[in-house]
Amino acid sequence: MSIRNLDKAFHPSSIAVIGASERAGSVGQKLFSNILEAGFEGPVWPVNPKYDSIARRCCYAKVSQLPYAPDLAVIATPAATVPGLIEDLGAIGTRTAVVLSSGITTGNGLRQKMLSAAKPYLLRIIGPNTIGLMLPGQKLNASFGHIAPHAGKLALLSQSGAIATTLIDWAHARDIGFSHVISMGDMADVDFGDCLDMLARDGSVKAVLMYLETVTNARRFMSAARALSRIKPIVAVKSGRHAESAKAAATHTGALAGGDAVFGAALERAGIVRVDTLEELFAAAQVLAHFPPRAKGRVGIVTNGGGAGVMALDSLLDHGGQLATLAPDTLARLDMLLPPSWSHANPVDILGDAPPERYAEVIETVACDQNVDTVLALACPTGLASTKDSAVVLAGAVKGGLVAGKPLITSWLGDFTGAPARAILDDSGIVSFETPAQAVQAVTYLDRRATVREAMMRVPDAGAEDLRVDKATLAAIISRATRENRTMLTEEEAKTFLAAFGVAIPRAAFAQTPQEVGERATALLETADAVVVKLVSKSISHKSDIGGVVLGLKTVADCVLAADGITERLEKAHPGLTPDGFSIQEMVDIPHARELLVGTSTDPIFGPAVLFGSGGISAEVVADTAMALPPLDDRLAGDLIDRTRIGRLLGAYRNVPAADRDAVVRTLIAVSRMIAEFPQIESLDINPLLAGPNGVIALDARIALDAAAVDRLSLKPYPSGWDKRFTSAKGDAFDIRPIRPTDAALYPGFFKKVSAEDIRLRFDVSVSELPQDMLVRLTQIDYDREMAFIALEAETGALAGVARLVADPDHEMAEYAILVRTDLQGRGLGWALLDHLLSYAAADGLKTVTGSVYAENVKMLTMCREMGFSVSANPGDPGVKRVKIALGERLRAQA
């Protein structure tokens, strides 16, 4: 999957309609009629052997008879004909097709035949089973929809054709327009990730709406969505929120991790604002496309009805919103504007007799308050003043929906008088809703957009990149379990994994028989007040269910009796099954400890996810959990904790001291790293993880395996194994490694030692330092489509140089850039960085690396030539040279 050739679908200059028809009520007739009525300005050729002409246009019997290859083919023929038509289109040079036909499935073999026919020609397919493609700004309605959408700046991607037509209908009544409406259909080829990549490049798109049911390529979807959401808001509705979780699971996590929870975690990590209904989808899009992101969300409410203001405030607080505290000078100004009986607080009740001019003046006054970030204006119909007149005055006073540069969101209540007033506000560019609750919800979308955007721009304090683990020992444990045809590790094996990743576990010993239990318990009881005896069985996952855990044992005799009892209970529950042994562990007693659950599960779409919540034997009943996609850093782990009720209990309350939250965070990061390093881990439980004032300890652990699994992370983790030491000819040592988000802190000191000229040659700007958001963007990269290596002075740890690679969405070609500190140039560091970058690019499957170099940058051009790059002129800019290297040729030359 890629965006190759998709420009022909997003910007076609000619169209062939295969299956066009004159038969009333047919898909082919409606499709062709819609295309003609929309006024597409390029050639439109009908193809159908049954007709000589359709709508007075020459009709062609075969694809091969077309005057020339159309940019886009739209196919509305029986399913069985589609693979052959795709073959014919590819042969004449067409590179994109929209397949409306249904019945093309894996089961009947037609799906694969269609894809196989397209592959030799790199022909891209939207669909099948789609209502079509609509590009209103290009006067194209290649669909059999019942109504043509207006042109606008919202892009709609819908996996359901019925939902797409419903949304178009809804938007048409409200005069909301679209730049693109793409019915995704079955996504045999082109998927959400491809379309999001295309929309990121389109300046006509201000926001993206999605209706989705599933994702076909999680990593590509996440990469594309994260790239787009940094610059444009994405709002999504996901159906199937209440699908049942797994009926049976080997771990608590598996039972608690419903598919929708993982999907929600993925959307949040991608920077997508998720809503629950189609109405909310448009409300969110309407607001997010209209207003820029805000750092804060303090709301000032202006109303002519006290009840409406109180209802709006209740709704705001229910949604976690923040009411602004009006400044004293604002209150003084309002005292001058309003009658003495006004509310004297926020919400600002301007009273039911408020004339139109009062509305406008008060709204502007509230907006000018430095404590207010958004203004919410409400109007209730009264017999003392006209809400329509108030809308007219407000529309004349407010331009572009902003007051004092701040968003204005309105709700003119009622239908008889409210609807005409809302139409006036809408026409003037002021966002308006029917009810205060809808208006408040729209305000919260701005907050949520700001939250997800801020989360993507935060710099973490720590990750797990420096954690050193004996992978060989842990891999041997998995290999042994695989040889024994086990899908579960024993508790001891699982705890070996935890200890290797820095998670504390109790002291323990293993015994084969009840008699050995006494011997092992003797040593533990010398230093422990009490011990626990647990069943060890490769066949039993939840030991407590059959009485396989006995607590509080203080004598050796008690331990032996406990082991005998466990053996008897196991035989009763599972006749013929005997213990594989017993685990004797010190009894851990941490005053004021919280019982937590930390785990992982593997989602069929998004792969591994990390779960955190309330633990203990009631974990599944309480169901207080939240999920996040790995890899995690300290900020992401903290967010995961904060989304649970138990997370709030980690703090101090009454006479209970705070738990060691940092230790919980470190555990989450360790587990995140564990499943990244070992994809064979299907699911994992630490339950309970006891969190006390001085740390955490894992009392029990389970790990379920899928020995055949490979890397399934939907976000590519930090690329370990690419560290390198470079020593210059002058003896200076530099450590080269992949960049990390925490490296943003290194850049200010770095740029102080880079000349203004070097900054200009690298960034094409003449500044002494870069803004913080750009520094964050340089360090928080998507390793799936970007890479950067930094060189650090071995002695001081100071940043010495950076080499960067950005791949195209097809992951075949990438562009590089490099910058070495001015005072360290001439030591071969730039050469070492670029060489390392090219080696990584080749290993990552890229075919070509290119770059743009100023013609005056002689040092860089010389290095490129010596390294094997070709250097050519840039037709668009004679002051810039294009450099290019084929990585395959480089590898052959090195061999």
DOZADO-644804 format. One record per residue (C-alpha): x, y negated, z negated; residue in three letters. Coordinates in steps of 0.02 Angstrom, whole numbers, plus 32768, in hexadecimal, padded with zeros to 4 digits. Layout:
BEGIN
XYZALA ...
This chain:
BEGIN
800080008000MET 803E7F53802CSER 80097EAF807AILE 80597EDA8120ARG 7FE77EA781B1ASN 7F5F7E6B813ALEU 7F757DB98178ASP 7F177DF48214LYS 7E807E1B81A7ALA 7E8A7D7E813DPHE 7EA97D0C81D3HIS 7E6B7D658270PRO 7E6A7D0E8318SER 7E057D948375SER 7D8A7E1B8342ILE 7D477EBD838BALA 7CA17EFB8347VAL 7C9C7FB78362ILE 7BEB7FF88354GLY 7B9B7F50837DALA 7AE57F6B83ABSER 7A427F1A83E1GLU 79D77F978383ARG 79737F368303ALA 79977F678250GLY 7A3C7FBD8276SER 7ADE7F94821EVAL 7B317F7182C6GLY 7AAA7EF382F6GLN 7AAF7E968251LYS 7B6E7E95824FLEU 7B7E7E4F82FEPHE 7AF47DD082E0SER 7B487D928241ASN 7BEE7D7B8299ILE 7B9F7D168325LEU 7B337CAC82B1GLU 7BC87C7F8243ALA 7C1C7C3182DAGLY 7CC47C8982DCPHE 7D2D7C258357GLU 7D977CB283A0GLY 7D677D3C841APRO 7CE77DB983DAVAL 7CD97E598440TRP 7C4F7ED98426PRO 7C807F8F8444VAL 7BF680108463ASN 7BE5808584FAPRO 7B26807484F3LYS 7B257FBF852CTYR 7B687F5685BAASP 7B4C7EB78556SER 7B127E8384AAILE 7AD37DD38485ALA 7B0A7DA28534ARG 7BBC7DDA8510ARG 7C157E5E8576CYS 7C157F028515CYS 7CA57F7C8529TYR 7C8E8038852BALA 7D37805E84DFLYS 7DB9800A8474VAL 7E38802584FESER 7DD27FB48573GLN 7DE07F198505LEU 7E397E848556PRO 7EC27E8E84D2TYR 7EDC7ECE8423ALA 7E6A7E7683A7PRO 7EB57E3A8303ASP 7E257E8882A5LEU 7DB17F1882CDALA 7D0E7F32826FVAL 7CCD7FE3827CILE 7C1680118261ALA 7C0980BE82B0THR 7BE7816E826DPRO 7C6C81AE81F6ALA 7CA98237826AALA 7CDA81B982F0THR 7D46814B827FVAL 7DED81A98281PRO 7DEE81AB8341GLY 7DC280F28349LEU 7E4E80C882D0ILE 7EC781298340GLU 7E8980CA83DBASP 7E9780218383LEU 7F4680458347GLY 7F7B807883F5ALA 7F477FD28443ILE 7F9B7F6B83B9GLY 7F117F41833DTHR 7F557F3D828DARG 7EBD7F21821CTHR 7E107F6F8212ALA 7D797F5F81A1VAL 7D1C80058199VAL 7C667FF38168LEU 7C3F80AB8187SER 7C12811780F1SER 7C2C81D280E0GLY 7CE981CB80F8ILE 7D2282328064THR 7DB082A0802ATHR 7D3883338023GLY 7D0E833180DCASN 7DC1830B8110GLY 7D93826C816DLEU 7DEA81F880F2ARG 7E938249810EGLN 7E78825381CALYS 7E52819881CDMET 7EED816D8167LEU 7F5B81E181CFSER 7F1D818E826EALA 7F4880E18228ALA 7FF3810B81E1LYS 805E810E8281PRO 8021805F82AFTYR 8024801481FELEU 7F6D7FEC821DLEU 7F1A7FAE817DARG 7E6B7FE4814CILE 7DEF7F8A80DCILE 7D6E800780A2GLY 7D1F807B80D2PRO 7C6F806B808EASN 7C727FAE8087THR 7BF57F2880B7ILE 7C817EC8810EGLY 7CF27E318106LEU 7CBC7D7B80F7MET 7D2E7CE5810DLEU 7CB87C4E8108PRO 7D427BCF8120GLY 7D6F7C2581C3GLN 7CB97C3681FALYS 7CC17CF281EFLEU 7C387D6081A8ASN 7C6A7E1081DDALA 7BEA7E65816FSER 7B387EA4816EPHE 7B0D7E3880D9GLY 7A627DE480D2HIS 7AA57D3480BFILE 7B447CD880EFALA 7BA97C8E805EPRO 7BD37BD68059HIS 7C887BA18070ALA 7CE47B7A7FCEGLY 7D7E7B9E7F67LYS 7D4C7C3E7F0ALEU 7D877CE77F48ALA 7D1B7D7E7F20LEU 7D5B7E317F20LEU 7CD37EB07F00SER 7CDE7F6C7EFBGLN 7C227F737F11SER 7BD07F307FAEGLY 7B2A7F1C7F53ALA 7B7B7EB37ECBILE 7BD17E497F4FALA 7B2D7E207FA7THR 7ADA7DFE7EFFTHR 7B637D837ECFLEU 7B597D2E7F78ILE 7A9D7D1A7F63ASP 7AB37CD37EB4TRP 7B3B7C5B7EECALA 7AD87C247F85HIS 7A4A7BE77F17ALA 7AC77B807EB3ARG 7B297B417F48ASP 7BC77B997F0DILE 7C3E7BC27F9AGLY 7CC37C447FC0PHE 7D687C48801ASER 7D647D068028HIS 7CE67D8E8005VAL 7D357E398018ILE 7CCE7ED47FFDSER 7D557F4F7FC9MET 7CF17FEE7FE3GLY 7D4A80927FC0ASP 7DF880437FCCMET 7E4480D08032ALA 7ED080598063ASP 7EC07FA18036VAL 7EA27F8D7F7BASP 7E917F037EF9PHE 7F4D7EEF7EE9GLY 7F617ECF7FA3ASP 7ED67E4D7FA5CYS 7F157DF47F09LEU 7FC17DE67F5AASP 7F737D997FF5MET 7F087D1F7F90LEU 7F9F7CE57F2EALA 7FE57CA07FD1ARG 7F447C478005ASP 7F387B917FD4GLY 7E7D7B8E7FF7SER 7E5C7C007F63VAL 7E447BAD7EBBLYS 7E067C417E55ALA 7DE67CFB7E70VAL 7D4E7D5F7E3ALEU 7D507E1D7E31MET 7CCF7EA27E1ATYR 7D2A7F457DFFLEU 7D077FF67DCCGLU 7DB480417DDATHR 7E65801D7E13VAL 7EC2808B7E8ETHR 7F7680547E6EASN 7F8B80147DBEALA 803E7FD47DC9ARG 801D7F787E6BARG 7F7B7F307E25PHE 7FD07EF47D87MET 80627EA67DE5SER 7FF27E4C7E60ALA 7F777E117DDBALA 7FFF7DD27D66ARG 80517D717DF5ALA 7FAC7D237E2BLEU 7F677CFD7D7ESER 7FFE7C907D56ARG 7FC57C157DDAILE 7F097C337DF1LYS 7E827C727D7BPRO 7E3D7D217D97ILE 7D967D527D4CVAL 7D5A7E067D4EALA 7CC17E6F7D28VAL 7CE77F277D0ALYS 7C547FA07D0CSER 7C4C80417CA8GLY 7C7C7FF07C02ARG 7C2780777B9CHIS 7C6681147BF2ALA 7C7E81A17B77GLU 7D2A81C07B31SER 7D79826C7B38ALA 7D0C82EE7AE2LYS 7D9F83477A96ALA 7E4E83087A77ALA 7EE9834D7A25ALA 7F0B82A579D0THR 7EA38220797BHIS 7EE081A679FFTHR 7E9B82107A8AGLY 7DEF820D7A38ALA 7DF381527A17LEU 7E3C81177ABDALA 7DA881027B30GLY 7DCF80DB7BE6GLY 7D7E802F7BDDASP 7DEC7FFD7B4AALA 7E86801D7BB4VAL 7E397FC37C48PHE 7E187F2D7BDAGLY 7ECA7F307B99ALA 7F097F357C4DALA 7E9F7EA07C83LEU 7ED97E3B7BEEGLU 7F907E657C0DARG 7F787E317CC3ALA 7F387D867C8EGLY 7E877DA97CCBILE 7DF17D5F7C70VAL 7D747DEC7C5AARG 7CB87DCC7C4FVAL 7C287E447C37ASP 7BA17E0A7CB2THR 7B937DC67D62LEU 7B4C7D227D20GLU 7BE37D0E7CB0GLU 7C537D347D44LEU 7C157C9C7DA2PHE 7C0D7C2E7D08ALA 7CC27C547CE2ALA 7CF87C3B7D95ALA 7C997B987DA1GLN 7CF37B537D09VAL 7DA07B9B7D27LEU 7DA57B647DDCALA 7D6D7AB67DAAHIS 7DE27A8D7D1APHE 7E9D7AA07CFCPRO 7EDD7B0D7C6CPRO 7EE07ABC7BC0ARG 7F567AD67B31ALA 7ECC7AC27AADLYS 7E107AD97AA7GLY 7DC87A5C7A2AARG 7D167A317A5EVAL 7CB579907A49GLY 7BF779A77A56ILE 7B83791B7A8BVAL 7AC7793A7A82THR 7A2278DC7A7BASN 79D679687A13GLY 7A1B799E796CGLY 79D77A4E797BGLY 7A2B7A697A23ALA 7ACE7A2A79DBGLY 7AC57AA17947VAL 7A9C7B3479B9MET 7B307B077A26ALA 7BA17AFC798ELEU 7B667BA7794FASP 7B8A7BF279F9SER 7C347B9E7A02LEU 7C677BE47959LEU 7C207C907985ASP 7C967C927A1AHIS 7D2C7C5D79B2GLY 7D2A7BAC79F5GLY 7D697B127998GLN 7D047A767971LEU 7D6979D7797FALA 7D7C796378E9THR 7D5978B4792ALEU 7DDA78307903ALA 7DAA779C7893PRO 7DB7771F7922ASP 7D43778B798BTHR 7CC3778F78FFLEU 7CD176D278EFALA 7CB576BB79A8ARG 7C1D772F79A2LEU 7BD676CA7911ASP 7BD776347985MET 7B8576937A15LEU 7B0176F679B8LEU 7A6E76D37943PRO 7A9376E37889PRO 7A3B778B787FSER 7AB277E678F4TRP 7B06788378AFSER 7BAC782D7881HIS 7C0878CD78A9ALA 7C29794C7931ASN 7BB17984797CPRO 7B8878D079A9VAL 7AC978C079A6ASP 7AA078237A09ILE 79E5783A79E2LEU 795178637A51GLY 793377B17A8EASP 79E377A27AD6ALA 79DF77417B7BPRO 7A50777B7C0BPRO 7AD576F87BEAGLU 7AE877347B36ARG 7B0D77E37B74TYR 7B9877AA7BE8ALA 7BE977377B68GLU 7BE677B77ADCVAL 7C2A78437B49ILE 7CBA77D47B80GLU 7CDD77A07ACCTHR 7CE278547A8FVAL 7D4F78877B23ALA 7DCE78007AF9CYS 7DE778487A4BASP 7E9478977A40GLN 7E4A792579D7ASN 7DD179587A61VAL 7E0579CA7AF0ASP 7D5C79F07B3FTHR 7CB579957B3BVAL 7C1179F47B36LEU 7B7A79877B5EALA 7AC879C27B3DLEU 7A24796F7B6CALA 797679A37B31CYS 78DB79607B89PRO 787D78DE7B23THR 77F178647B41GLY 786077D07B13LEU 78E877DC7B97ALA 7901782D7C41SER 798078B97C46THR 798278A77D04LYS 79B377F07CF4ASP 7A3C78227C79SER 7A7E789F7CF8ALA 7A8078197D7FVAL 7AE1779E7D12VAL 7B5A78267CD8LEU 7B76785F7D8BALA 7BA377AE7DBDGLY 7C1977977D2AALA 7C75783D7D31VAL 7CDF786D7DC6LYS 7D1779207DE4GLY 7CCC79627D43GLY 7D5579157CD6LEU 7D42788E7C52VAL 7DE2783E7C17ALA 7E3978CE7C6FGLY 7DDB794F7C07LYS 7D5B79D07C3FPRO 7CA379A07C30LEU 7C297A317C27ILE 7B6F7A0D7C1DTHR 7AC97A5E7BF9SER 7A2B79FE7C26TRP 79A67A6C7BD7LEU 78FD7A9A7C1FGLY 78BB7ACB7CCAASP 783B7A487CFCPHE 78A979B27CD4THR 794F7A0A7CB7GLY 79637A607D5FALA 796179BF7DC8PRO 79DB796E7D4EALA 7A507A037D58ARG 7A4B79F97E16ALA 7A8379447E0BILE 7B1379737D98LEU 7B477A057E05ASP 7B4679997EA1ASP 7BB9791C7E4CSER 7C3779A27E1BGLY 7C0579AD7D64ILE 7BF77A5F7D27VAL 7B497A7E7CE4SER 7AED7B107C93PHE 7A397B357C65GLU 7A527B5A7BACTHR 7ACA7B217B23PRO 7B007BD77B0BALA 7B357BE37BC1GLN 7B907B3E7BB6ALA 7BEB7B737B18VAL 7C1C7C177B68GLN 7C637BB57BFAALA 7CCB7B517B7EVAL 7D117BF37B37THR 7D497C297BE5TYR 7DBF7B957BE6LEU 7E017BCE7B3EASP 7E167C817B79ARG 7E6D7C4A7C19ARG 7EE37BDF7BB1ALA 7F017C717B3ATHR 7F2C7CF17BBFVAL 7F977C747C1CARG 7FF37C427B7DGLU 800E7CFA7B52ALA 80647D157BF9MET 80D67C807BDBMET 810A7CA57B27ARG 81BD7CD17AFFVAL 81CA7D687A8APRO 82477D7079FCASP 82717E277A15ALA 82537EBF7A81GLY 82967F707A82ALA 831D7F5C7B05GLU 83AE7F6F7A8CASP 836D800D7A39LEU 83EA809A7A4FARG 83A081497A50VAL 83EB81F77A5FASP 838082247AF6LYS 83D782CA7B13ALA 83A183107A69THR 82EE82D87A81LEU 82E8831A7B33ALA 832183C37AF0ALA 828C83C77A7AILE 821583AC7B0BILE 826F842F7B72SER 825F84AE7AE7ARG 81A5848D7AD4ALA 818F849E7B90THR 81E985457B93ARG 817585817B0AGLU 80DE85477B6FASN 80AF84CC7AE6ARG 8053842A7B06THR 806883EE7A52MET 810583CC79F2LEU 810C8406793FTHR 8101838078BAGLU 81BC83917898GLU 81E4837D7951GLU 817182E7795EALA 81C1829678C7LYS 826C82B27913THR 8232824179A1PHE 81F581BE7927LEU 829681BD78C5ALA 82FD81AF7964ALA 829D81117991PHE 82B380C578E5GLY 820C80F07894VAL 8221812577DDALA 81E481D377ADILE 81DE822B7703PRO 826882A076CCARG 8234835076FAALA 826E84057706ALA 8231849A7769PHE 820A85457722ALA 81DE85E37781GLN 8181863B76F4THR 8129860F7650PRO 81BF864F75F1GLN 823285DA7652GLU 81BB854D762AVAL 81EC855E7574GLY 82A58555759EGLU 829384BA760AARG 821E8465758FALA 829C84787503THR 831684007556ALA 829183807583LEU 8244838074D5LEU 82EA834F748AGLU 82D2829E74CETHR 8218829774F6ALA 818A82937477ASP 811D82FC74E8ALA 811F834F7593VAL 80A6837F761DVAL 809E842B766EVAL 805E842C7722LYS 803884B5779CLEU 80AE84C17831VAL 8054850E78C4SER 806B84FE797ELYS 7FB385287993SER 7F6084B27915ILE 7F5E83F87935SER 7EF683AF78A7HIS 7F37840C780FLYS 7EC383BA7791SER 7E2B840277EBASP 7E5684B177ABILE 7EA2847E7704GLY 7F5284817747GLY 7F8F83EF76DCVAL 7FA283F6761FVAL 7FD3835675C4LEU 801A8327751AGLY 807D83C574F3LEU 80F283AB745FLYS 813A8459743ETHR 818C84DF74A6VAL 8104855B7474ALA 807D84E474B1ASP 80D684D87558CYS 80DB8595756EVAL 802385A47541LEU 7FFA851A75BCALA 805485777648ALA 7FF88618761DASP 7F5285BB761FGLY 7F77856B76C7ILE 7F9E8618770ETHR 7EF8865D76D0GLU 7E9385CB7712ARG 7EE685D777BCLEU 7EBD869077C7GLU 7E08866D7799LYS 7DF585E27818ALA 7E58863878A2HIS 7E6186F47885PRO 7F08873D78B8GLY 7F62869678BALEU 7FF486827842THR 805985E77815PRO 80F485BE787AASP 8136857B77D6GLY 811C84F27757PHE 815784407745SER 817F84027697ILE 81838344768EGLN 819F82C97604GLU 80FC827C75C8MET 80FF81C775FDVAL 80A7814F7589ASP 80AE809A75C1ILE 804780237555PRO 7FCD7FBA75B9HIS 7FF580197659ALA 7F81800876EFARG 7F5D80A57753GLU 7F79807F780ALEU 7F6D80DE78ACLEU 7FED80C57935VAL 7FDE812E79D0GLY 7FE2813D7A8BTHR 7F74818C7B0FSER 7F84819F7BCATHR 7EFB81527C33ASP 7EDB81A27CDEPRO 7EE480F67D31ILE 7F5A80897CCCPHE 7FC6810F7C7FGLY 800981047BCCPRO 7FBC80887B53ALA 7FE6805F7A9EVAL 7F5E80647A19LEU 7F5E8012796EPHE 7EDB801378E7GLY 7E9A80547843SER 7EDF80FF7818GLY 7EBE818F77A2GLY 7E44821F77B1ILE 7DB581A577D7SER 7E0E8155786CALA 7D91819678ECGLU 7CFB81647882VAL 7D3980B5785DVAL 7D75809E7911ALA 7DCE7FFA78EBASP 7E4E7FFD7976THR 7E957F977A04ALA 7EFF7FC77A9AMET 7F8B7F797AFFALA 7FF47FAC7B93LEU 80AE7FCA7B7BPRO 81327F8A7B7DPRO 81157F257ADELEU 817C7E9D7A8EASP 81627E4C79E4ASP 80E17DCF7A25ARG 807A7E527A81LEU 80837EC879EDALA 80487E3B797CGLY 7FB67E1879F0ASP 7F867ECF79EALEU 7F847ECD792CILE 7F1D7E2D7928ASP 7E927E7A7991ARG 7E627EF07902THR 7E0D7EDA785BARG 7E967F3C7801ILE 7F137EC1784BGLY 7ECA7E3977DCARG 7EE17EA87744LEU 7F9C7EAC775FLEU 7FA67E007712GLY 7FA07DDC7658ALA 7EF77DD17601TYR 7EC87DC37549ARG 7F4D7E2474E9ASN 7F827E8C7580VAL 80297E5875CCPRO 803C7E4C7688ALA 80747EE576E7ALA 81137EE0774DASP 80C67EA677F0ARG 81707E9D7846ASP 818B7F567823ALA 80E37F7E7873VAL 81147F16790AVAL 81B97F737918ARG 815C80187912THR 80EA7FE479A0LEU 817F7FAE7A07ILE 81D8805379E2ALA 814180B97A19VAL 8133804F7AB6SER 81E880727ADFARG 81D2812B7AB7MET 814A81477B39ILE 81AD80E27BB8ALA 8247814E7B9EGLU 81E881F37B99PHE 815781F87C16PRO 813582AC7BE1GLN 80E082677B43ILE 802882757B6EGLU 7FEC82317AC8SER 8032820B7A1CLEU 7FEC81F3796DASP 803B81A678D3ILE 7FAF81B97856ASN 7FBD817C77D5PRO 804680FC77E6LEU 805280B57737LEU 80797FFC7736ALA 80B17FB27691GLY 81097F137659PRO 81B67F5B767EASN 819E7FB97720GLY 813E80457774VAL 814B81027773ILE 80FA818377E5ALA 80AA820C777ELEU 806A8274780FASP 808D827A78C9ALA 804E82D87961ARG 808E82D47A12ILE 803383267AA3ALA 8096834B7B41LEU 807D83527BFCASP 8121839D7C35ALA 810083777CEDALA 80DF82BD7CD2ALA 814B82377D22VAL 8152817B7D06ASP 809D81427CF9ARG 80B180977CA9LEU 804780147D00SER 80C97F917CD2LEU 817C7FB87CFELYS 81E57FB67C5FPRO 828F7F697C43TYR 83087FC07CBBPRO 838280127C44SER 8425805C7C84GLY 84577FC27CE9TRP 84D17F757C6CASP 85817F557CAALYS 86227F057C6AARG 867F7E957CE5PHE 872F7E577CC3THR 87717DCB7D32SER 88217DC17D76ALA 88447D417CEELYS 88137DBF7C69GLY 876A7D737C3DASP 86E97DF87C0EALA 86307DE87C39PHE 859F7E5B7C10ASP 85247E6C7C9FILE 84757EAD7C78ARG 83BF7E987CB0PRO 836B7DFB7C73ILE 82F37DFE7BDFARG 82687D877BABPRO 82CB7D547B11THR 83567D127B82ASP 82F47C717B9BALA 83507C307B02ALA 83F77C407B5FLEU 83C87BCE7BEETYR 83D37B207B9DPRO 848A7B3C7B6DGLY 84AA7B887C18PHE 84687AF37C78PHE 84D07A7B7C11LYS 85687ACA7C64LYS 85207ACE7D15VAL 85407A367D81SER 84B079D57DCDALA 84F17A047E79GLU 84EE7ABF7E50ASP 843C7AAE7E0EILE 840A7A567EAFARG 84587ADE7F1ALEU 83FB7B657EB7ARG 83517B167E91PHE 83467A8E7F13ASP 83267A0C7E8BVAL 839679887E3DSER 8378799C7D82VAL 83E879BA7CEDSER 83737A3A7C9FGLU 82D97A9F7CCDLEU 82307A967C73PRO 820A7B1B7BF0GLN 817F7B6E7C55ASP 81F87B887CE5MET 827B7BD27C70LEU 81F97C4C7C2FVAL 81C87C7A7CE0ARG 827F7C9B7D09LEU 82917D167C7ATHR 81E47D687C70GLN 81EE7DC67D12ILE 818D7E577D5AASP 82137EDD7D6FTYR 81A67F337DF1ASP 81C07EA87E70ARG 82487E3C7E24GLU 82F37E577DD8MET 83737DE67D88ALA 841C7E0F7D3FPHE 84707D9A7CC6ILE 85297D927C9BALA 85557D6B7BE6LEU 85FF7D387BA5GLU 86357DD37B45ALA 86867D6C7ABCGLU 85FE7CEA7A9CTHR 85617D337AE8GLY 85457C917B4AALA 84ED7C9B7BF1LEU 856C7C927C7EALA 850A7CBA7D1BGLY 84687CFE7D64VAL 84417D607E02ALA 838B7D737E33ARG 83297DDE7EAELEU 82727DC77EE0VAL 82267E4F7F4DALA 81957E3A7FC4ASP 80F47E997F98PRO 81227F218017ASP 81C07F407FB1HIS 822D7F4C804CGLU 82817EA28051MET 82BB7E307FC4ALA 83077D837FB6GLU 83987D637F42TYR 83DA7CCB7EE6ALA 84737CB67E78ILE 84B77C327E02LEU 855C7C387DA1VAL 85897BB87D1EARG 85F27B2F7D6DTHR 86827B437CF2ASP 868E7BFE7D16LEU 868C7BFC7DD3GLN 87207C417E32GLY 87367CDA7DC1ARG 86D67D597E2AGLY 863D7D587DBALEU 85C77D267E47GLY 860B7DB57EB0TRP 85F27E307E21ALA 85407DF67E02LEU 850F7DFE7EB9LEU 85607EA87ED0ASP 85027EEC7E39HIS 84607EA07E79LEU 84747EF27F24LEU 84997F9A7ED3SER 83F87F8C7E6FTYR 83967F587F0AALA 83D17FF27F68ALA 83A780647ED6ALA 82FC80147EC9ASP 82D480437F7DGLY 82E37F977FCELEU 83227F958080LYS 83597EE1809CTHR 83947E4F8032VAL 838E7D9F8077THR 83B57CF28037GLY 83AF7C398062SER 84527BDC8048VAL 84777B268065TYR 84F07B1280F6ALA 855E7AA88084GLU 856B7B348003ASN 860A7B798050VAL 86397BE47FBALYS 85967C447FBEMET 859B7C5C807BLEU 864D7C9B8071THR 86207D187FE9MET 858A7D54804ECYS 85F37D7280EAARG 86777DD08087GLU 85EF7E3C8039MET 85A67E6C80E1GLY 85167DF180F6PHE 84F07DAD81A2SER 84E27CEF81A9VAL 846D7C9A8224SER 84207BF28243ALA 83767BC581FCASN 830A7B80828APRO 829A7B248211GLY 83287ACD81B4ASP 83D57AB58200PRO 841A7A8A8153GLY 83F67B3A8114VAL 84417BDF814ALYS 83E97C888141ARG 844F7D1A8100VAL 841B7DD0810ELYS 845F7E7B80E3ILE 841A7F28810DALA 84327F918070LEU 843A803480D0GLY 84CE7FF58136GLU 85207FB68096ARG 851180618045LEU 855A80B680DFARG 85EB803B80E2ALA 860F805B802AGLN 860A81178046ALA 
